[in-house]
Amino acid sequence: MQQEELEQLAVEVAEAGPWIPRIIEEMSKVVVGQHYLVRRLLIGLLSDGHVLLEGVPGLAKTTTVKALSRCIEGVFRRVQFTPDLLPSDIVGTLIYNSETREYLAKKGPIFANIVLADEINRAPAKVQSALLEAMQEHQVTLGETTFPLPEPFLVLATQNPIEQEGTYPLPEAQVDRFMLKVVVDYGTLEEEIRIMELMGTSGAKPVTEPVMDLPTVLYLRGLCDRIYVDAALKDYIARLVLATRDPAALDPKLKGLVRFGASPRASINLMLAAKAHAFLEGRAHATPFDVRSIAMDVLRHRILRTYEAEAEEVSSEMIVQSVLAKVTVP
């Protein structure tokens, strides 16, 4: 990228920057705290990446997703995943019209801008796999006809880490489709008190108002896509991802703990997420700080541990932290 182009991009990023605080401020009307979660959802929205949210019940995961959809004037659909859910309940089906003797497509809730797959691990694999084409190709095939999904299109899925009875592990192919896996934690004492003050009443609850329209979202996505990434930073991203496949080369203590490392999709997603993080920081170029800030959420769910790692209670987060500590920063 030429210097003139970079300067022009910096001007455009600075002009578009105020949109982000407006969204965060509007979402704060109904979401207390959870700044980390809100920023990660914005990164997913700006970089066209799906997000998997993991946390115990009651941490405002669903509320945050709803607030985001209202802020961007998007079509929101919530699907409660259950063991008896069918793929047609998500993508839709064909209905035969006896009068015209034709099959008509009845589109499912997947045809929306933001789809909340609530407790996604409660449905069997065939239902979870119904999302694969939609998440990767942004299209759904019913019979012999392929229907494009609206843009922007974002799948935000939640799963409960403490209840394992009646749940199904997500297929690795589907987990890899999620750009980020965000672990949602409890808030502070002050935030807990604020939640009680805000929601502890039977009266009218606060609601969010639209901040931007969908064309503006697509414009901001275009800006993020143009964020400059230096060749040295691309090399750093590639070395991070390669290190997850053979972490023992960096740290002998990790030998025999990783069955499969991150896929090439992780390299792509790490660069895209770093661009979006740089945009949130008001910069027209990505830095190692952006990569390191977002690396844990991009890589933690893409590392498959061995039985030895599980026996020694070595988590994927510990492996990612070790890789970040050992790989040389440009």
N, C-alpha and C positions, 0 to 999 in steps of 0.2 A: 504494500500500500504506500502510495506517495505521501510526502509530508503534507501537501495541500489537502489531499483527501482525508487524511487523519485529522487535520485541523477542522475541516468542514464537518466531519462526523462528530468531533468533540462538541461543536456548536449545537448540532442537532440533538445529541444526548443531553446536553445541558438544558435545552429548551423543553425536551420531553420529560426530564427528571421530575418535575413537580407532580406528575400523575401518580407516582408511587406513594409519596406521603399522603396524598388525598385518599387513596385506597386504604392504606393502613389506618388512617384516622377514622374513616367511615366504618371499617370493620371493628375498630376498637369500641364502637357503640354496643356491640353484642358479644364481643370476645375480649375477655379480660386477660391480659398477659399473653402468653403463647406467641411472643414475638418471633421466636425461632421458627415455629410452625408456619406462621403467616408469611415470612420471608421465603421459606422453602416452597410454599404453594405458589408464590409469585414467580419464583425461579422456574418451576414447572410450567406455569402458564406462559411465560415469556420465551422459554426454550422449547415449547411444544413437546413436553415430556410428562408422562404419567407418573403419579406419586402414590406410593404405598405408605399408609400411616399405621403405625403400630403403637398401641397404648391401651391402658386399662379403661373400662367404661367411665364416662362422666368427665372426660377431659376436653370437651367441646370440639371434638374432631368433626362431627356432623354439623354443628353450628357454624364452625369456621368455613367449611365448604359451602354451605348455604349462603353465608354472608358474602363470600367471594363471587358467587354466581350472580347475586343481586347487584353487586358493585359494577359488574361489567355488562349488565343487561342481557345476560345469557340465559338460554333455556336450560333449566336444571331438572334432572331426574334422579330419583333415589330408588335403588333396587336393594331390597333386603334379601340377602342370600340365605337360603335355608336348604336342608338336605333334600327336600322334594322339589326344588326349583328345576325347571327344564331350560335347555338352551333357547327354545322358542320364546320363553318368558323374557328373554333379554334382547335378542336380535329381531324377533318377530317371526311371522310364518306366512304361508300362502293359504288363502281361503277360497274354496271353489264356489263360484256364482252359478247356480243352476240355470238362471235365465239367460245369461250371456255365454254360458259354457266356457268360462275362462277363470283362471286363477288370479285372484287379486292379492297384492301384497299388503299385509297388515304389519306396519313397522312397529318394532318394540321400543322400549325406553332408551335403547342405545343411541337413538337418533336425537341427540341433544348436545349442547355445547359442553356442559359439565355433567358427568355421570358419576354419582356416588355409589360405589359397590360396597355396601355396608356389610361387615363381617364376611368378607369374601371367602375365607377359609372354611365356612360352614356348608358350602355347596361342593358336590363331587367334582372330580376332574373334568368330566365332559362339559359341565356348565362353565367352569373356569376357562376351559379351552375355547368356548364360544366367543370369548373376548379377544382371542389372539389376532384374528384377521382385522377386527375393528381397531385394536390398539396399534398394530403395526402398519396397516395399509390405509387406515381411515376410510374403510368401506365395509359393506356387509353384502353377502351374496345370499339371496333367497331364491331357491330354485335355480333357474338359469340366468337370472338378472342380478346385476351388481349395482348396488345403490351407494353413492358417496355419502359420507357423513358430513354434517355441517362443520364449518370452520369458524372459530377454533373448536377443537374437540379434545377433551381432557378426561381421562379416567382417574378418579381419586378413590382408592380402595382403603378400607380399614380392616384391621384384624386385631383380635384380642389375644394378648400373649399369655394370659394366665389360665384360660379355660381351654383345655385340649380335648375334653370329651365331646364327641359329636362334630369334630372338625377334621378337615382333610388338608394335608400339606399342599402348598401351591406347587404346580409343576415347574421345574427349573426353566423351561422355555418361556413360561408366562412371567415368572419372577424377573427374568432378564429384560422383559419389555418395560418394566418400570424404571424410569430414569433415576428416581430417588426412593430410598426407603428412609422415612423419617420416624424416629422413636420419640413419641410425645410423652413428656414427663409432667409431674405435678408443678403447680405454681408456688409462689412465695406466700408467706403469711399475709402480707398486705393485699396480694391478689385474691387470696381466699376470702378475706373480709369484703373486698370490693365485689366479688361475685355474689355474696350473700345480700349485699345492699342492692345490687342491680337486679337480681333474679328472685330474691326471697320475698316476693309479693304476688298476690293474686290479681293485681291490676294489669294494665296494658304493659307489655314488654317492649323495649326499644327495638327498632327495626332499622336496617340499613337502606340507604337510598342509592340509586345508580350514580356512578361517578364518571364512567366512560362507556362508550358503545363498542360493539364488536369490531367495526372497522378500525377504531383506535387501537384495540388490542393487537390486531394484525399489523398495524403500522409499527407499534412498539416491538413486536416480534421481528419485523424486518430490520429495525435498528440493532437489536441484539445480535442478529445474524451477521451484521457488518462489523461488529466489534473486532478489533485487530488482535490477532494472536501471533506472536513472534515464533520463528522457527525453533528457537531454543526452548520456548515454553511447550510447543508441540512435542519436542523430544523428551521433555520432562514428564509430560502426561503419558507418553508411550512407555517410558522407563518405569513409571509407577505401576501401570497396568501389567507390564511384563513381570515385574517383581512379585505380583500376587500369584503368578503361576509357578514360580520357583523361589519362594521366600527364603529357602535354606541357603541360597547363594549369597544372600545378604546377612542372614543371621542363622548360624548353625543350630540354634535352639529351636528353630521352626521346622527342622527337617522331619518329614513324615506327618505333618499336621494339615497339609492342604491337598485335597483330592483333585479339585479343579479350581483354577483361578478365574479371574475376570475375563470376559469375552471381548472381542474387538468392539462390540457395541458399547462397552464400558469406556473405551477411549473416546469414542464419538460423543457419548453423553457427558463425559467429564469435561470435554472442551466446550460443548454447548452450555452446560451449567456454569462453567467458569465465565463465559461471555455474559450470561444473564446476571451473575453475581457482580461482575464489573459494572454492568449497567446500573444495578441497584446502588452501587457505590458512586455513581456519577462519573465513571471513566469510559473513555472510548477505546481502551486497550485493556487486555487481561494481563494479570500478573501472577507470579507463584502464590501470592496470598489468596487470590481467588480460587486457584486450584486446590490448595490445602484446606481452604474453608469449606469446600463442598465435597472433597474427596471421600470423606467417611460415608456420607449419605448415598454417594454414587456406587461405592465399592462394597459396603458391608453385606449386601444381600446377594452379591455375585460370587462370593467365595464359599466353596463347598468344603467343609472340613472332613477330615478322616475320623474314624472311630477313636483313634488315639487322642486326637484333639478334644473330642467330646469327653473322653475319660479323664483327661487332664484339665478339663474345664477351661480350655483355651478358646475364647470366642473369636468370631470373625472380626469384631471391632479391635481386639488386641492385635490380630495379625495386621490389620490395616494401619494401626498406630505404629507398629514396628516398621512396616514398609515406609511410612512417611518419615520416620526418624532416620532411616538408613539411606534412602535414595537422595543423592546430592541435588540440592536446589540450585538452579541456574542463577 
